[in-house]
Amino acid sequence: MTPSAAAVKARALELGFNLVGITPARPSPFLSAYERWLEAGMHAEMGYMARPDRVERRRDLRVILPGARSLVVVGLDYGQMALPEAIRQDPLRGRIATYAWGLDYHEVMTPRLEQLAAWLNLTPQPLARLHEERGSKSRVYVDTGPLLERGHAQAAGMGFIGKNTMLIHPRRGSTFFLGEILTTLEFDHYDQPEAQTMCGRCTRCLTACPTNAFPAPHILDARRCISYLTIEHKGSIDPALRPLMGNWVYGCDICQDVCPFQRFAAPTAEPTFQTADLDRVAPRLVDLLALDEDRFQAQYDKSAIERIKRERLVRNACVAAGNSRSPELLPALLRLTQDTSDIVREHAIWAMGQIDAT
């Protein structure tokens, strides 16, 4: 009897995922491009991406899971209604990437993927053929494992890679999270990949990036990316880049927002991602500058923002404050010149200099 990929997809949708694709457990079609990207040093300080053991796993998924035959890839929408323009353009507020407005997506997706994996592992024949093994084995990943997930998602027919390096679904845009189950199961049907690209001659994402983080279509230089600078980068932000970062304090949505395909994106139906609290999605800079460890933990517990800790968020808020050129923020910045963090003190002094220069 042949296994049923349709049943797997139906179960994934029952668990709340919006997209599902299944592909053989082969290397990502973008593996060679990824290795060239590493050689060019565009991964910046994200050394874990270039670790030899990680690269080996990406070249052969069976190193991750012996006997791996398939990848089940899921998507979960996170898009929400756009902020009012007055809020978006308010220089006294910080901007947070949409994906971080609600509960940490790892907390939402991982348990559901584990449920799906457990269901797969316990499913009797004829739904899945177990080959020589008495039972199936699997590994679950949500943005944390050695998988080039966007490439695998494209191979699973879930979209194409845009010039902004995002996975774009032609009828849903790009505002959805990805998760994967690597499994030893083999299915009766595998999805066909989307076209390699549907961007055509459009370059809106490339020209809209304020820091020029795209040296060429489909190539992102993390060293200049606002998302990298505000999240992954742990030290001092290059002073030449700070004025280009605007009021972003966590991540950036610009290259997605300007994409024509984004007009097809529907607001998420996932309640844990939804919020109507403007002070959470576009917090007042004066409040961010006043955060101590206890306030930070209370405000951002179980959100994606929690992982960058208080120091980086306040550092980012100092950059946004400097870019606001608002004297209203000088008292808060002055207090931060006495902060226990060298990084915070440095950026607070820079921000005061920006304001004093106006």
ROKOLBA-892209 format. One record per residue (C-alpha): x, z, y; residue in three letters. Coordinates in steps of 0.05 Angstrom, whole numbers, plus 5000, padded with zeros to 4 digits. Layout:
BEGIN
XZYALA;...
***
This chain:
BEGIN
500050005000MET;502449855070THR;503050405122PRO;498450385182SER;501450355251ALA;494350325279ALA;492951025252ALA;499251295284VAL;497251005351LYS;490151275345ALA;492851975331ARG;497651935391ALA;491851745437LEU;487752325409GLU;493452785430LEU;492852545501GLY;498252015508PHE;496451395547ASN;501250885516LEU;504150815446VAL;508950315416GLY;512750285351ILE;519449935341THR;524749915287PRO;530350435295ALA;535449945322ARG;540250025381PRO;537149925450SER;537349195473PRO;540849455535PHE;546449815498LEU;551949345522SER;549449385594ALA;549450145588TYR;556650155564GLU;558749705622ARG;555150185669TRP;559150765641LEU;565650385648GLU;564150265721ALA;563351015732GLY;556250935758MET;553851545718HIS;557451975770ALA;558252695747GLU;553452625688MET;559152665639GLY;554552815581TYR;552252095584MET;559151835567ALA;560952335513ARG;563551955452PRO;558652295405ASP;552852095450ARG;555251375454VAL;555951355378GLU;548851595369ARG;546251065416ARG;549950525377ARG;547050745311ASP;540751175309LEU;542151355237ARG;547751805263VAL;542152215296ILE;537652195235LEU;540251935169PRO;535451425140GLY;532051305207ALA;527550695204ARG;522750725263SER;521650975333LEU;514751175357VAL;514851155433VAL;509351465475VAL;507751465549GLY;503951965591LEU;501551795661ASP;503652255719TYR;501551845780GLY;497152165833GLN;493751955896MET;498651815953ALA;499952356004LEU;496652266072PRO;501251876117GLU;501652446167ALA;504352906112ILE;509152376085ARG;512152256153GLN;512352976177ASP;519753126188PRO;518453866182LEU;516253786109ARG;520453636049GLY;518453095999ARG;518253195924ILE;518052625874ALA;511052555845THR;513252695773TYR;515053415793ALA;508553605827TRP;505553945767GLY;507754305704LEU;514554105675ASP;513153485633TYR;517653745577HIS;512854335569GLU;506953855564VAL;509653285521MET;514253635472THR;508854045436PRO;504453435430ARG;510053015402LEU;511653565353GLU;504353565332GLN;504652815321LEU;511152875283ALA;508353425238ALA;502252985225TRP;506752405206LEU;510952835161ASN;504953105123LEU;501052455120THR;500152245047PRO;500651545021GLN;498151015033PRO;498751155108LEU;506351185104ALA;511250985051ARG;516451525038LEU;521451085001HIS;526351494961GLU;524852124999GLU;519652644979ARG;517652715051GLY;519052405118SER;523952685169LYS;523652625245SER;526852815311ARG;522852905375VAL;525652745444TYR;522952795515VAL;528452565563ASP;533553015529THR;536552645470GLY;541652085460PRO;536551525465LEU;536450975516LEU;528951085520GLU;526950545570ARG;530350015528GLY;526950265465HIS;520250295501ALA;521049575523GLN;522649385451ALA;516249745431ALA;512149305478GLY;510749835530MET;513349455591GLY;519349115621PHE;525449375658ILE;524749245732GLY;530249095782LYS;529849835800ASN;531749995727THR;524850315715MET;520450145657LEU;514449785687ILE;507949655650HIS;504749035679PRO;497949365682ARG;499950095695ARG;506050085740GLY;511850565726SER;509151265737THR;509051505665PHE;513551945624PHE;516651725559LEU;517552105494GLY;519951895425GLU;519552065352ILE;525351805310LEU;522851795239THR;524951585169THR;518151265159LEU;517050515157GLU;510650215184PHE;506649595168ASP;506949335239HIS;511949365296TYR;510449185367ASP;513648595401GLN;517648695465PRO;514948495533GLU;518347945572ALA;525348155593GLN;523048195665THR;516948015706MET;519948165774CYS;520947435793GLY;524247365861ARG;521548025887CYS;526948495914THR;522649015949ARG;525649595910CYS;532749375924LEU;531849295998THR;527549916007ALA;532850395979CYS;535650756040PRO;542350916007THR;543550215978ASN;543850505908ALA;542749825875PHE;549149405878PRO;545448855839ALA;538648765806PRO;537749215745HIS;543849635763ILE;543250325793LEU;549350675820ASP;547551405810ALA;552951615860ARG;548451355916ARG;541651505887CYS;537452035923ILE;534552275857SER;541452385829TYR;543952715893LEU;538153205898THR;537653375824ILE;543653235780GLU;549253305832HIS;551454025836LYS;556454035892GLY;557053805964SER;553153185982ILE;557352636014ASP;556352726090PRO;555851966097ALA;549751966052LEU;546152566080ARG;543052216140PRO;540351676094LEU;536452176050MET;530852306099GLY;526552896079ASN;527152826004TRP;528753505974VAL;527453355900TYR;527852655872GLY;525352015905CYS;519551535895ASP;521450975943ILE;523550435893CYS;517250565853GLN;512450615911ASP;514249935939VAL;513649575872CYS;507649085871PRO;505949295800PHE;504850005824GLN;498049795853ARG;495449795781PHE;497450515768ALA;491650995758ALA;491851735776PRO;493652165716THR;488052485677ALA;492853035653GLU;490353675688PRO;497154035684THR;500253485727PHE;494753485780GLN;495153885844THR;491753885911ALA;496554385943ASP;500154015999LEU;505054576008ASP;507254495936ARG;508253735938VAL;510753706009ALA;513254406025PRO;514854626096ARG;522354616107LEU;522155286141VAL;519355586077ASP;524555246033LEU;530155486078LEU;527456196070ALA;527456185994LEU;531256745959ASP;532156775884GLU;525757165871ASP;521456705915ARG;524456085884PHE;522856335814GLN;515856535832ALA;514255875865GLN;517455395816TYR;516855745749ASP;515255235694LYS;516054635741SER;521454105735ALA;524354375800ILE;526155025767GLU;531954715730ARG;535954555794ILE;535755285815LYS;535255575884ARG;542055365910GLU;540954615902ARG;533854625929LEU;535955005991VAL;541954545999ARG;537253945997ASN;532654286047ALA;538554376094CYS;539853626091VAL;532553476106ALA;532753986163ALA;538753646193GLY;535252976188ASN;529053256222SER;533153406285ARG;528153966299SER;530554576338PRO;524854966305GLU;529155016243LEU;535455286276LEU;533856026265PRO;532855916190ALA;539155506186LEU;543056026225LEU;541156546173ARG;543556086118LEU;550456046149THR;551256756120GLN;548556566051ASP;552356785989THR;552956055967SER;558755645995ASP;554655005984ILE;548655276022VAL;552955516080ARG;556454846086GLU;550054446088HIS;546754936136ALA;552554856185ILE;552154106179TRP;544654106192ALA;545654536255MET;550754036279GLY;545853466269GLN;540553836309ILE;545354046364ASP;547553326371ALA;540553096393THR;
***
